[in-house]
């Protein structure tokens, strides 16, 4: 799968000057688990390398997993800030490189460390420029992949949540692994109780292509007291977004719950991929949270499409049988 990546670099200091490259970088994603490193592209100049002005070249690299048969791509969010996420290198061949991640050598190594991180005080303000480019590259990968019908999974940090929502999404089980109640911070539970917190089964965030069908998980209404609102807040905090309309609003003539109440009609619906509602097995990694209206959430005879919302949260190790 070929993807074009537009770069928008612009930065100017006494040491270097970066400008938008004259052409886009094209990358090819191959089936399986791989690391890709782009071809160098001219992006500006260093103003004083041994008394001369030298051209600068930018490359970026990242790890990914591409399941071509099932049209699924997995990448790592730059928010995790690991070597698996998008890494930039800017420099002149044979000279120190400005990098997102500096490779540390062992104490016994005689090799000099030539890399300079973009956080260096030599390049004030460059960090925010590079971070924006990393987000730009991630978004380009997602958008281009979605256009080709590929679902993109982005490994991401657990979002910040308020205490009430976090508590409502944490559950207490008995020795037979049956749900007792939402976790209560003010109670002391004995050793016969098991407590599961939401971050233990928050897996990643997902971007659906526009043709992705999805349907309800049957038997997921284990949180009737909060009516899906905390699941909705999990979604909202994951994307720093406010959903105000059903993801599948009026698709196929479905009579969605009225959307004029500023999102109060929505729930964080538990859904699976495909066109039929179904139960899921214990430990499933195939349950998603996406904003849907109460009418859709209560109807297992229809499937939905991501008409207005294409982003979802994926849950891992979902213990569905415990919630029925």
N, C-alpha and C positions, 0 to 999 in steps of 0.2 A: 504494500500500500504506500503510495507516494503522497507526501504532504509538503506544501510550501509554507515556509515560515518567514513572515515579514519582520524585519528588525527596525526599531525606531530609535536607535542610540543617538543621544546628543549630550555632550559634556565638554566643558572647556576649562582648563586650568593652566598654570604655568608649565606643567610637565607634559600633559597630553591634551589632545583635542579629538573628540569622537563625533562622528556625524552619521546620519542615516545612510546605510550602505546603498549602493546604486542598484543592486538586484537582490531578490529574495534567495534564501537558502532552501533547497529542496532536499528532503530526507526520505529514505525508504525504510518502512517498518516491515520486518520479516517475521514469519511465524516462529513462535517459541519465545524463550527468555533470552534477551539480548541487551547489549549496550551499544548505543549509537553515538558516533562522534561526527559532527558536521564537518564539511570541508571548510578551510579557512576562508574568510571573506574580508576584503579590505574595509576598514571601518574608521580610519582617521590617521593621526600622526602622533609620534612622540617628538617633542620639541628639542630635546637635547640628549641624544645618545652619542657619546664620544664626540660631542661638539657638532653633531649633525642632526638634521630632521629625518626621521625614519618613518616609513609607513607602518601602521598597526593593522593587525589582522585579528578577527574574532572567530572563535569556535565555541560550540556548546556541546555537551554530552549528557546523556541520561540513560538509566536502565529502564526497561519495559518488558512486559510479557504480552504477546499478541496471540490470541486464539483465533486463527483465521477461519476455522470451520464454524465456530459459534459466534463469530463477529464480536469478540470481546477484547478490549485493550486495557491493560492495567499499567498506570504510571504512579509516581510518588509526588505528592504535593511539595512545593518548595517551602511550605510552612514547616515541614518536618526537618528541613535543613540537613539532610544526610547526603553522602556521596552518591546515593542512588537517584536523588532528585536532580533537577536541571543545574548543571555546572557550567559556568562561563570561564573562558580563558581569553585574555586580550594581551597581545604583545607583538614583539618583533622577533623573528626566528633567531635563536642563539642568545637572546637577552632575557632578563627576568620577565616572567609572565604575571599579569594581574589575574588572580583566580578567585572563584567563589570559595573553593576548598583548597587549602594548602596541604600538600602531602608532607607529613612529618617523617624525617629520617631517623633511624635508630642512633643511639648514642655512640655506637661503634663505627658508624658510617663516616667515611672521609668525604662523601659527596656534599657539596655546598648546597644550601637551600636557596634557590634562585627565585622561587615563587613569592609573590607579594599578594596578600589577600586584599579584596576590594574594601575591607574595613580599615585599611591603613590610613593613618592621619595624613599621608602624602596626597591622598585623593579625597579630600573632604567633599561629601555629597554624592560620591560615586556609588556608594552602597545602595541608596534608594533608587538610583537610575538602573542598576543591574537587577535589583529585586523586581522592579516594574517590568524589565525585559523578560525575566524568568516567568512572571505571570502571563505576559503577552505570548510567550512561546507555549506555555501550558494551554492557554485558551485557544491558540491556533490549532494545536494538536487535537483538542476536544472538538472544536467546530468542524475541522476538516474530516475527522473520523466520523462524527455524527452524520455529516452530509453523505458519507459512503455507507451509511447504515450500520456503523459500528457503535456498540455501547462502550462507554469509557468509564473505568473504575479508577478513582484517585485515592490512594492511601493518604489519609489525612489525620491530623491530631483530633482528639476528642474535643468538641466545642465547649466553651464556657456556658454554664447554665446557672440559673438561680436555684437556691436551696430547695424551694417548694417543688419545682419541676423535677429536679434530680431525685428528690425523695419519692415522688409519685412514680418514677420510672424504676425504682429499686424495689425488688420483691422478696418476700420471705416465704420459704417453703418448709414443710414438715419432713420427717424422716422418709416418708413415701413420695417425696418430691411433688406434693400437691400444694398449690398456692394457698397461703393463709391470709396475707394482707400486704399492702404496700409497706415498705420499710419505714419505721418510725424512729427517728434519731433520739427521741425521748424515752424509748423503751430499752430494756436490757433483755436480750434473747439468750436462752440457754443453749447448750451444745447440741441439742436435738434439732435445732433450726438451722437452715441454710439461707444465706443472704446473697442475692445476686444484684449487683449494681450495673447500671446501664453501660458503663464504659467497658465492661467485660464482654458485651456482645455488640457494641458499636464497631463496625468493621471498616467501612470506607464510604465515600460519597460517590454518586454515580450520575452520569450524564447520558440520558436516553436519546437515541435518534428519533426523529419525528414519527417514524413508522412502527415504534415499539408498542406492541399490545401488552396490557397488564390487567390483572383481575384480582378480586379480593382473596385474602387468606381466610378460609372458613374456620371459625372458632377462635378468632383472635381478640374477642371482646372481653379480655380479662381485666380491663380498667374502666368498668362502667361508671364509677363514681366521678372520674375526671373527663369522661366522654372524649377521649383522644386528644385533649388539649395539650397535655405535656408532651405527647409524641409529636404534636404539631410544633411545639416550642423547640423540641430537639431538631426538627427540620429547619426551623427559622434560624436558630443559632448556628447550625452547621453551615448555612449559606449567607448569614448576616442579611437576611431578606425577610420581607413581610409579604406573605401570600394573602391575597384578598379574593381569589376566585379558584374554583375547582380546576385541578389540572386537566380534567377531561370535560370541561364545561360544555354541556349541550351537544357533545359528540354523538352522532348517529340519532339525533332527535331526542336524546334522553332529557327528561325534565329535571334538571339539577335544582337543588335547594337554592332559593333566591340569593343572589350574590350582592345585594344592596346593603348588607349589614356590616361592611368593613371587615369581612373575614370571620365573623362570629359563627357562621354556619359551617365552617370547615373543621375537619379533624385530621390528625396525622394517620392516614389509612395504612393498614398493613396489606401489602399487595405482593403478588408473584408475577413473573413474566408469563405471557401467554394469554389465550382468549377464554380460559375457563377458570372459575373460582375453584379452589381446592384447599384441603388441609396440607400441612407440610410435616415432614418427618422430624423427629427430635434431632437437634444439632444442625439443622439446615442452615446453609449460608445463602439462601435464595429468597429471603424475605426483605422487602423494601418499605420504607416510610415515605409517603408523598402526600401533599395536601389534596384531599378530595372532599366533596360535599357530603352531608349526612345521608342524602338520598342514595348516592352511589355506595357509600359505606354500608348501607343496609340492604343492598340488592346484589345477591350472588349469581344472578341470572344474566348479567351483562358483563362485557369487558370494556376497558377504557383505553384511551390513547393520550399521549402527552401533548395535548393541543396548546395549553397555556403554560404548563410547567413541565420542564424536561429534566429537572434535577431531583434526585432522591437520595435518601440515606439507606445504606445496606446494613442489615443486622447479621452478625455472625454467630453460629452456635445457637440459633433460636430454639428454645425448648417449648415448641408449640403444644405438645401433648399435656404439658403442665398447666397450660393456660385455658384449656377447654373446660 
